[in-house]
Amino acid sequence: MYNPKSLKAEEFINHEEVTESLAYAEENKNNLPLIDSIITKAEKRKGLSHREASVLLACENEERIKRIYDLAEQIKKDFYGNRIVLFAPLYLSNYCVNGCVYCPYHHQNTHIVRKKLTQEEVKKEVIALQDIGHKRLAIEAGEDPVNNPIEYILDCIKTIYSIKHKNGSIRRVNVNIAATTVENYRKLKEAGIGTYILFQETYHKESYETLHPVGPKHNYAYHTEAMDRAMEGGIDDVGLGVLFGLELYKYEFAALLMHAEHLEAVHGVGPHTISVPRIKHAEDIDPSAFDNSISDEIFAKLCALIRISVPYTGMIISTRESQAVREKVIRLGVSQVSGASRTSVGGYAEEIRPTDTVQFDVSDQRTLDEVIKWLMELGYIPSFCTACYREGRTGDRFMTLLKNKQILNCCHPNALMTLKEFLMDYASPETKRIGEGLIAKELQNIPSEKVRAIAKERLSLIENGSRDFRF
C-alpha cells in the first residue's frame, strides 16, 4: 500500500503506485486541458505531485514543453537568483565490498588500482583544492567496513576542516558515503558536515537487487530508508539522486519525487538537493551495456520538471556532463555545479590527471578559473558561499528563507563576497576583470539599502586583505 508517511521503503516508494502513475500519465499525455491545469498549478511555486509531474513528462506537445521550460527558468530565478554554487568531489578511498555492476569500484574489478588516502595525503589534496579556489567539498568513499570505517571518514573530515593554507580554507564538507546507522549519522552531524548525499541509483526494487548482487548495498530497504535515519540522527539537509540510465527514466522520475514527498510528509522538509547523474564510461564499465540511457533532450526535460515539481530544492550537476549539456540545464533549474573535478583517489595533488583510480570519465575537464569565467560570461554569479550552514540556517530554516524570497538580501551578497575572494586570490587577469564588472553590476540588485551598503564595505575590506564575511 502506498503511504508517503510510512517509514517502510516499499510503502513510500510503492511499485504499484509508480506503475499506476505512469499509466495515468500515458493515458493523459494528450489531455491538454489537464496538462494546462497542471502547469497553472506549477506556476504557483508550490510544487507538483509525482503523478502530476509524470503527466508533464509524458506530454509531447511542443508548446506545453516550451511553457514548462520557461517556467523552470523563471522559478530558478525566483528562488535562487542567478547564483551558481561551486564545489568539488574529494575521493578518499576506492576500497569497496559491494558488487555494483555499473561502478568500477565493485569488489571483483581486478583492473583498478585500490588506494586509500592517509591523513597526510588528505592534507595534500585539500591544499591542492584550496590553491585553485575551492571552499566546499563533497567527500566520497567506497563501502568497506575494514578500510573505510566511520572513524576513518570522521578523521578525514577533521583533517579537512583543520587546514588553512595561504587564504584558503574548506568551509563546508558534504558527505556522500554508503547508508549507515543513526548513531553514525549523529557522529557525522557532530563533525560539522553540510549535506548528507546518497544516490538511490535506481528505485526499481527488482532492478536494484539485480544491479547490486552482493554486499551490504544489496539491501534495498536499508539503502532507501537511509535518509530517514540521517534525519533521525540530526542531519536535516539531505541530498537525493538517481543514476539515470539504469532503469526506465519515467519510473525513476516518479519514484524520486515520491521520495521527496515522503521526506516532506514525515520530517516537514524535503530534500536540500537533488542530483541528476547519468551513467558514464569508466574502467570495467561500458554504459552501452545499460539499455535505458537517455538523450540530452530528455535529460533537459527531466531537469526542468524537477525544478517546477520541487521548486525549493537545490539541483546538482557534475562534470560527468559536457560543457554544452551543463549550460543548457543550468538555465532550466540547476543551482550547483562541480568544477575542475578529479574522480580519482589522490588526483588533485598530481600534476597530470591520473586515470588508474577514477570512478567515471570526466566530460568537462576545464580548470576552475575557466569554469568561473564561463559562468560569468553567461550572466551567472559563481558562488562559494557556505554561510547558511555556518549560521545554522539548515533544514526548514533554510527553506523558510528561500520561500520568503530573502535570497537577494542574503545569498546574493554572500555570493558576491566569495566571488571577490576568488578574484583576489586565484583568478587569471581576464577572469578578474570580468568578475569585477559583474560584482559592480550585481551590487545594485540587492534590494535592501542597508545590506547593499554593508556588502560594499566588506568588498572593500576583502580588497585590502580581509576574508570570510557572511550575512
C-alpha positions as CSV (number, residue, x, y, z in Angstrom):
1,M,0.0,0.0,0.0
2,Y,1.3,3.5,-0.9
3,N,1.8,5.6,2.2
4,P,4.1,8.7,2.0
5,K,4.2,8.9,5.8
6,S,5.4,5.3,6.2
7,L,9.0,4.6,7.2
8,K,9.0,1.4,5.1
9,A,10.7,1.8,1.8
10,E,8.2,-0.4,-0.2
11,E,5.3,1.7,1.1
12,F,6.7,5.2,0.5
13,I,8.2,4.1,-2.8
14,N,5.4,1.8,-3.8
15,H,5.8,0.0,-7.0
16,E,2.1,-0.2,-7.8
17,E,1.7,3.5,-7.2
18,V,4.6,4.2,-9.6
19,T,3.2,2.0,-12.3
20,E,-0.3,3.4,-11.9
21,S,1.0,6.9,-12.1
22,L,2.9,6.1,-15.3
23,A,-0.2,4.5,-16.8
24,Y,-2.2,7.6,-15.8
25,A,0.4,9.8,-17.4
26,E,0.4,7.8,-20.6
27,E,-3.4,7.9,-20.8
28,N,-3.4,11.7,-20.4
29,K,-0.3,12.8,-22.3
30,N,-2.5,14.4,-24.9
31,N,-5.1,15.8,-22.5
32,L,-4.3,19.4,-23.0
33,P,-6.9,20.9,-20.5
34,L,-5.4,18.6,-17.8
35,I,-1.8,19.5,-18.8
36,D,-2.6,23.2,-18.8
37,S,-4.2,22.9,-15.3
38,I,-1.0,21.2,-14.0
39,I,1.2,23.9,-15.5
40,T,-1.0,26.5,-13.9
41,K,-0.7,24.8,-10.6
42,A,3.1,24.7,-11.0
43,E,3.1,28.5,-11.7
44,K,2.0,29.0,-8.0
45,R,5.5,27.8,-7.0
46,K,4.1,25.2,-4.6
47,G,5.3,22.1,-6.5
48,L,3.6,19.2,-8.1
49,S,2.8,15.6,-7.1
50,H,4.7,12.7,-8.7
51,R,1.6,11.9,-10.7
52,E,1.0,15.4,-12.0
53,A,4.7,15.7,-12.9
54,S,4.6,12.4,-14.7
55,V,1.8,13.7,-16.9
56,L,4.0,16.6,-17.9
57,L,6.9,14.2,-18.6
58,A,4.8,12.1,-20.9
59,C,3.4,15.2,-22.7
60,E,5.0,15.7,-26.2
61,N,3.2,18.9,-27.1
62,E,5.9,21.4,-28.1
63,E,4.0,24.5,-27.0
64,R,3.5,23.0,-23.5
65,I,7.1,21.8,-23.2
66,K,8.2,25.3,-24.0
67,R,5.9,26.6,-21.2
68,I,7.5,24.1,-18.8
69,Y,11.0,25.2,-19.8
70,D,10.1,28.9,-19.4
71,L,8.5,28.3,-16.1
72,A,11.5,26.2,-14.8
73,E,13.8,29.1,-15.8
74,Q,11.7,31.6,-14.0
75,I,11.3,29.5,-10.8
76,K,15.0,29.1,-10.7
77,K,15.5,32.9,-10.9
78,D,12.8,33.5,-8.3
79,F,14.3,31.3,-5.7
80,Y,18.0,31.1,-6.5
81,G,18.6,34.2,-8.5
82,N,21.4,34.0,-11.0
83,R,23.8,32.3,-8.5
84,I,25.6,29.0,-9.2
85,V,27.3,27.4,-6.3
86,L,30.7,25.7,-7.0
87,F,32.1,22.5,-5.3
88,A,34.5,19.7,-5.9
89,P,34.3,16.0,-5.1
90,L,37.2,14.6,-3.0
91,Y,37.7,10.8,-3.3
92,L,39.1,9.3,-0.1
93,S,39.2,5.6,-0.9
94,N,38.1,3.2,-3.6
95,Y,38.1,0.1,-1.5
96,C,34.6,-1.4,-1.6
97,V,32.9,-4.6,-0.7
98,N,29.9,-4.2,-2.9
99,G,29.3,-5.7,-6.3
100,C,27.5,-2.8,-8.1
101,V,27.7,-3.8,-11.7
102,Y,27.7,-0.2,-13.0
103,C,30.6,1.0,-10.8
104,P,34.3,0.3,-11.4
105,Y,34.9,0.2,-7.6
106,H,33.0,-3.1,-7.4
107,H,35.0,-5.6,-5.4
108,Q,35.6,-8.0,-8.3
109,N,37.3,-5.4,-10.5
110,T,40.9,-6.5,-10.6
111,H,41.9,-3.9,-13.2
112,I,41.6,-0.9,-10.9
113,V,44.3,0.2,-8.5
114,R,43.0,0.2,-4.9
115,K,44.0,3.2,-2.9
116,K,43.1,4.9,0.4
117,L,44.4,8.3,1.4
118,T,46.4,8.7,4.5
119,Q,45.7,11.8,6.6
120,E,48.8,13.4,5.2
121,E,47.6,12.7,1.6
122,V,44.2,14.1,2.5
123,K,46.0,17.3,3.6
124,K,47.9,17.4,0.2
125,E,44.6,17.0,-1.7
126,V,42.9,19.8,0.4
127,I,45.8,22.2,-0.2
128,A,45.7,21.5,-3.9
129,L,41.9,22.2,-3.9
130,Q,42.4,25.4,-1.8
131,D,45.1,26.6,-4.2
132,I,42.7,26.7,-7.1
133,G,40.0,28.4,-5.0
134,H,37.5,25.8,-3.7
135,K,35.7,26.3,-0.5
136,R,33.3,23.4,-0.3
137,L,33.9,19.7,-0.9
138,A,31.8,16.5,-1.3
139,I,33.8,13.6,0.1
140,E,33.3,10.2,-1.5
141,A,34.4,6.7,-0.4
142,G,33.6,3.1,-1.3
143,E,31.8,1.0,1.3
144,D,34.3,-1.1,3.2
145,P,33.9,-1.5,7.0
146,V,37.6,-2.5,7.3
147,N,39.3,0.0,5.1
148,N,36.7,2.8,5.3
149,P,35.1,2.7,8.8
150,I,33.2,5.7,10.0
151,E,36.2,6.6,12.2
152,Y,38.3,7.0,9.1
153,I,35.7,9.3,7.5
154,L,35.5,11.4,10.7
155,D,39.3,11.7,10.8
156,C,39.3,12.9,7.2
157,I,36.6,15.5,8.0
158,K,38.6,16.7,10.9
159,T,41.7,17.0,8.8
160,I,39.9,18.8,6.0
161,Y,38.5,21.5,8.4
162,S,41.8,21.9,10.1
163,I,43.8,23.0,7.0
164,K,44.3,26.7,6.5
165,H,46.7,27.3,3.6
166,K,47.5,30.9,2.5
167,N,44.0,32.4,2.1
168,G,42.4,29.0,1.5
169,S,40.1,27.0,3.7
170,I,37.4,24.4,3.2
171,R,34.3,25.9,4.9
172,R,31.9,23.1,4.3
173,V,32.2,19.3,3.8
174,N,29.3,17.4,2.3
175,V,29.4,13.7,2.7
176,N,28.5,11.0,0.1
177,I,29.1,7.7,1.7
178,A,27.1,4.4,2.0
179,A,23.9,4.1,4.0
180,T,24.7,3.7,7.7
181,T,23.2,3.8,11.2
182,V,21.5,6.5,13.1
183,E,24.5,6.5,15.5
184,N,26.9,7.1,12.7
185,Y,24.8,9.9,11.2
186,R,24.9,11.6,14.7
187,K,28.7,11.4,14.5
188,L,28.7,13.0,11.1
189,K,26.4,15.7,12.3
190,E,28.7,16.3,15.3
191,A,31.7,16.5,12.9
192,G,30.0,19.5,11.3
193,I,29.1,18.2,7.9
194,G,26.8,20.0,5.5
195,T,24.5,17.9,3.4
196,Y,24.4,14.1,3.6
197,I,24.1,12.8,0.0
198,L,23.2,9.3,-1.1
199,F,22.2,8.3,-4.6
200,Q,19.4,5.7,-4.8
201,E,20.9,4.5,-8.1
202,T,17.5,3.0,-9.0
203,Y,14.2,3.0,-7.2
204,H,13.0,-0.1,-9.0
205,K,13.4,-2.8,-6.3
206,E,13.9,-5.8,-8.7
207,S,16.4,-3.9,-10.8
208,Y,18.1,-2.6,-7.7
209,E,18.7,-6.1,-6.3
210,T,20.0,-7.3,-9.7
211,L,22.4,-4.3,-10.1
212,H,23.7,-4.8,-6.5
213,P,24.1,-8.6,-6.4
214,V,26.4,-8.8,-3.4
215,G,27.5,-6.7,-0.4
216,P,25.6,-4.6,2.1
217,K,24.2,-2.4,-0.6
218,H,22.1,-5.3,-1.9
219,N,19.6,-4.5,0.9
220,Y,17.1,-2.2,-0.9
221,A,15.1,-1.2,2.1
222,Y,18.2,-0.3,4.3
223,H,19.5,1.8,1.5
224,T,16.2,3.5,0.6
225,E,15.4,4.3,4.2
226,A,18.8,5.9,4.9
227,M,17.6,9.5,4.7
228,D,15.1,8.8,7.5
229,R,17.9,7.5,9.7
230,A,20.1,10.5,8.7
231,M,17.4,12.9,9.8
232,E,16.8,11.0,13.0
233,G,20.5,11.4,13.6
234,G,20.1,15.2,13.4
235,I,21.2,15.8,9.8
236,D,18.4,18.0,8.4
237,D,19.8,18.6,5.0
238,V,19.9,15.5,2.8
239,G,20.5,15.1,-0.9
240,L,18.7,12.6,-3.2
241,G,19.7,11.4,-6.6
242,V,19.3,8.5,-9.1
243,L,21.7,7.3,-11.7
244,F,19.8,7.8,-14.9
245,G,20.3,5.1,-17.4
246,L,20.0,2.1,-15.1
247,E,16.2,1.8,-15.2
248,L,13.4,3.4,-17.3
249,Y,13.7,7.2,-16.7
250,K,9.9,7.7,-16.2
251,Y,9.9,5.2,-13.4
252,E,12.9,6.8,-11.7
253,F,11.4,10.3,-12.1
254,A,8.1,9.4,-10.4
255,A,9.8,7.5,-7.6
256,L,12.4,10.3,-7.0
257,L,9.5,12.7,-6.5
258,M,7.8,10.2,-4.2
259,H,10.9,10.1,-2.1
260,A,10.8,13.9,-1.8
261,E,7.2,13.8,-0.9
262,H,8.0,11.2,1.8
263,L,10.6,13.4,3.4
264,E,8.2,16.4,3.4
265,A,5.4,14.3,4.9
266,V,7.5,12.7,7.6
267,H,10.1,15.3,8.5
268,G,8.5,18.6,7.4
269,V,11.2,19.4,4.9
270,G,12.0,17.9,1.5
271,P,15.5,17.2,0.1
272,H,18.0,20.0,0.3
273,T,19.4,18.9,-3.1
274,I,18.6,16.5,-5.9
275,S,21.4,15.3,-8.1
276,V,20.9,14.2,-11.7
277,P,23.9,12.0,-12.8
278,R,23.8,9.8,-15.9
279,I,25.8,6.6,-16.3
280,K,29.1,7.3,-18.0
281,H,32.1,5.2,-19.2
282,A,34.6,4.1,-16.6
283,E,37.2,1.3,-16.2
284,D,35.5,-2.1,-16.5
285,I,32.1,-0.3,-17.1
286,D,30.6,0.2,-20.6
287,P,27.5,2.4,-20.4
288,S,26.2,0.9,-23.6
289,A,25.6,-2.3,-21.6
290,F,22.7,-0.5,-19.9
291,D,19.8,-0.1,-22.4
292,N,17.9,2.6,-20.5
293,S,20.2,5.5,-21.4
294,I,18.5,8.9,-22.1
295,S,19.1,11.6,-24.7
296,D,20.3,15.1,-23.9
297,E,16.8,16.3,-24.8
298,I,15.1,14.0,-22.3
299,F,17.7,14.8,-19.7
300,A,16.9,18.6,-20.1
301,K,13.2,17.9,-19.7
302,L,13.8,15.9,-16.6
303,C,15.8,18.8,-15.1
304,A,13.1,21.3,-15.9
305,L,10.4,19.1,-14.4
306,I,12.3,18.5,-11.2
307,R,12.7,22.3,-10.9
308,I,9.0,23.0,-11.2
309,S,7.9,19.9,-9.2
310,V,10.3,20.6,-6.2
311,P,10.8,24.3,-6.6
312,Y,12.8,24.9,-3.4
313,T,15.4,22.2,-3.7
314,G,18.9,22.8,-5.0
315,M,19.8,20.9,-8.1
316,I,23.3,19.5,-8.8
317,I,25.1,18.6,-12.0
318,S,28.6,17.2,-12.1
319,T,31.5,17.2,-14.6
320,R,30.1,13.9,-15.8
321,E,28.2,16.1,-18.3
322,S,29.8,18.2,-21.1
323,Q,30.0,22.0,-21.1
324,A,27.1,22.2,-23.6
325,V,24.8,20.0,-21.5
326,R,25.7,21.8,-18.3
327,E,25.0,25.2,-20.0
328,K,21.5,24.0,-21.1
329,V,20.4,22.6,-17.7
330,I,21.8,25.4,-15.6
331,R,19.2,27.6,-17.3
332,L,16.5,25.1,-16.6
333,G,17.0,24.7,-12.9
334,V,20.4,23.5,-11.8
335,S,21.9,25.6,-9.0
336,Q,25.1,23.8,-8.1
337,V,27.9,22.5,-10.3
338,S,31.3,20.9,-9.7
339,G,34.3,22.4,-11.2
340,A,37.8,21.1,-12.1
341,S,36.8,17.7,-10.7
342,R,39.1,14.7,-10.4
343,T,37.3,11.5,-9.7
344,S,40.4,9.5,-8.7
345,V,41.8,8.9,-5.3
346,G,44.6,11.4,-4.8
347,G,44.0,13.1,-8.1
348,Y,44.2,16.7,-7.2
349,A,47.8,16.5,-5.8
350,E,49.0,15.1,-9.2
351,E,50.1,17.5,-11.9
352,I,48.8,15.2,-14.6
353,R,45.2,13.9,-14.2
354,P,45.6,10.2,-13.1
355,T,43.4,7.6,-14.7
356,D,44.1,4.4,-12.7
357,T,41.7,5.0,-9.8
358,V,38.9,7.1,-11.5
359,Q,35.3,6.3,-10.7
360,F,34.0,7.7,-14.1
361,D,35.3,9.7,-17.0
362,V,35.0,13.5,-16.6
363,S,33.5,15.2,-19.7
364,D,34.1,18.8,-18.6
365,Q,37.8,19.0,-17.9
366,R,38.2,22.7,-17.7
367,T,40.1,24.5,-14.9
368,L,38.1,26.1,-12.1
369,D,39.2,29.6,-13.4
370,E,37.8,28.6,-16.9
371,V,34.5,27.4,-15.3
372,I,34.2,30.7,-13.3
373,K,34.9,32.8,-16.4
374,W,32.4,30.8,-18.4
375,L,29.6,31.2,-15.8
376,M,30.1,34.9,-15.6
377,E,30.1,35.3,-19.3
378,L,26.7,33.6,-19.3
379,G,25.5,36.1,-16.7
380,Y,25.7,33.9,-13.6
381,I,27.4,34.7,-10.2
382,P,29.7,31.9,-9.3
383,S,29.3,31.4,-5.5
384,F,31.5,29.7,-2.9
385,C,29.1,30.6,-0.1
386,T,28.8,28.4,2.9
387,A,27.1,30.9,5.2
388,C,23.8,29.2,5.9
389,Y,25.5,26.0,7.3
390,R,27.8,28.0,9.5
391,E,24.9,30.3,10.7
392,G,22.6,27.3,11.4
393,R,20.2,28.1,8.6
394,T,19.6,24.5,7.6
395,G,16.6,22.3,7.1
396,D,13.3,24.1,7.5
397,R,15.1,27.3,8.4
398,F,16.8,27.5,5.1
399,M,13.6,26.6,3.3
400,T,11.7,29.4,5.1
401,L,14.4,31.9,3.9
402,L,14.1,30.6,0.4
403,K,10.3,30.6,0.3
404,N,10.2,34.2,1.7
405,K,12.5,35.2,-1.2
406,Q,15.1,36.7,1.1
407,I,17.9,35.2,-1.1
408,L,18.7,38.6,-2.7
409,N,19.4,40.1,0.8
410,C,21.4,37.1,2.0
411,C,22.8,34.6,-0.5
412,H,23.2,37.2,-3.2
413,P,25.7,39.4,-1.3
414,N,27.3,36.3,0.2
415,A,27.9,35.1,-3.4
416,L,29.4,38.4,-4.4
417,M,31.8,38.4,-1.4
418,T,33.0,34.8,-2.0
419,L,33.5,35.6,-5.7
420,K,35.5,38.6,-4.7
421,E,37.8,36.4,-2.6
422,F,38.3,34.1,-5.6
423,L,39.1,37.1,-7.9
424,M,41.7,38.4,-5.4
425,D,43.4,35.1,-4.6
426,Y,43.1,32.8,-7.6
427,A,41.7,34.3,-10.8
428,S,43.5,35.0,-14.0
429,P,43.7,38.6,-15.1
430,E,40.9,38.3,-17.6
431,T,38.6,36.4,-15.2
432,K,39.3,39.1,-12.6
433,R,38.4,41.8,-15.0
434,I,35.1,40.2,-15.9
435,G,34.3,39.4,-12.3
436,E,34.9,43.0,-11.0
437,G,32.5,44.3,-13.6
438,L,29.9,41.6,-12.6
439,I,30.2,42.5,-8.9
440,A,29.7,46.2,-9.6
441,K,26.6,45.5,-11.6
442,E,25.1,42.9,-9.3
443,L,25.5,45.0,-6.2
444,Q,22.7,47.1,-7.5
445,N,20.4,44.1,-7.4
446,I,20.5,43.8,-3.6
447,P,17.1,45.2,-2.5
448,S,18.0,46.4,1.0
449,E,20.0,49.6,1.0
450,K,21.4,48.6,4.4
451,V,22.6,45.2,3.2
452,R,24.0,46.8,0.0
453,A,26.0,49.3,2.0
454,I,27.4,46.6,4.3
455,A,28.3,44.4,1.3
456,K,30.1,47.3,-0.4
457,E,32.1,47.9,2.8
458,R,33.0,44.3,3.1
459,L,34.0,44.0,-0.5
460,S,36.4,46.9,0.1
461,L,37.8,45.0,3.2
462,I,38.3,41.9,1.0
463,E,40.2,44.0,-1.5
464,N,42.5,45.0,1.4
465,G,43.2,41.5,2.6
466,S,40.3,40.5,4.9
467,R,38.4,37.3,4.3
468,D,35.4,35.3,5.2
469,F,32.5,37.7,5.7
470,R,28.9,36.5,5.6
471,F,25.4,37.6,6.2
